[in-house]
């Protein structure tokens, strides 16, 4: 498929959701969220370099880039699953926003895989914005679980 002509606007960070740690829940080690945060950050950076930059020039993403995407992108979902498991192990209620943030990160990566399979450049910017939003939301929700006093 050909790339849509685009004049992508700058990403706007979402406003704070003012998340606090749930009552009765102790602090969680920073490493609990590191897996997902690393995964979504690296995914977004790679997507920006390989897909976004091409689409912003009004070109279709090359087949070899889609092939590389299919080869490595599913690995990022492992980090999200690991964080989800660690939050459950820490007895974080599944109603806590980090879980929906993890689902959003997973959905962005899943959409990237679907776009790569279809070699469809059309959703590239939407996927990128979803990944950045998921990352920003995870930083906030996971930060609320950690003891930030040093």
Residue pairs with C-beta under 8 A, 6 or more apart in sequence:
1 60
1 118
1 119
1 120
1 121
1 122
2 60
2 121
3 54
3 55
3 58
3 59
3 60
3 61
3 121
3 122
3 124
4 55
4 121
4 122
5 58
6 55
6 56
6 58
6 125
8 52
8 55
8 56
8 125
11 128
11 129
11 132
13 136
14 133
14 136
14 137
16 140
17 97
17 137
17 140
17 141
19 97
19 140
19 141
19 144
20 144
21 27
21 144
21 145
22 92
22 93
22 96
25 90
25 91
25 92
25 93
25 96
25 145
26 90
27 145
27 146
27 147
28 86
28 87
28 90
28 92
28 142
28 145
28 146
29 146
30 142
30 146
31 86
32 83
32 86
32 87
32 90
32 142
32 145
33 83
33 86
33 87
33 98
33 138
33 142
33 145
33 146
34 83
35 78
35 79
35 80
35 82
35 83
35 86
36 79
36 80
36 82
36 83
36 84
36 102
36 105
36 138
36 142
37 83
37 135
37 138
37 139
37 142
38 79
39 76
39 77
39 78
39 79
39 80
39 105
39 109
40 76
40 79
40 80
40 105
40 108
40 109
40 131
40 134
40 135
40 138
41 135
42 76
43 73
43 76
43 108
43 109
43 112
43 131
44 128
44 131
44 132
44 135
46 72
47 112
47 124
47 127
47 128
47 131
48 128
50 61
50 65
50 68
50 69
51 61
51 65
51 69
51 112
51 121
51 124
51 127
51 128
52 124
52 125
52 128
54 60
54 61
54 62
54 65
54 121
55 61
55 121
55 124
55 125
60 119
60 121
61 119
61 121
61 124
63 119
66 115
66 116
66 117
66 119
67 116
69 112
69 113
69 116
70 113
70 116
70 117
73 109
73 112
73 113
73 116
74 109
74 113
76 109
77 106
77 109
77 110
80 102
80 105
80 106
80 109
83 98
83 102
84 99
84 102
87 96
87 98
87 99
87 102
87 145
88 94
90 145
92 98
92 99
92 145
96 141
96 145
97 137
97 140
97 141
98 138
98 141
98 142
98 145
101 134
101 137
101 138
101 141
101 142
102 138
104 130
104 133
104 134
104 137
105 131
105 134
105 135
105 138
107 130
107 134
108 127
108 130
108 131
108 134
109 131
111 123
111 126
111 127
111 130
112 127
112 131
114 120
115 121
115 122
115 123
115 124
115 127
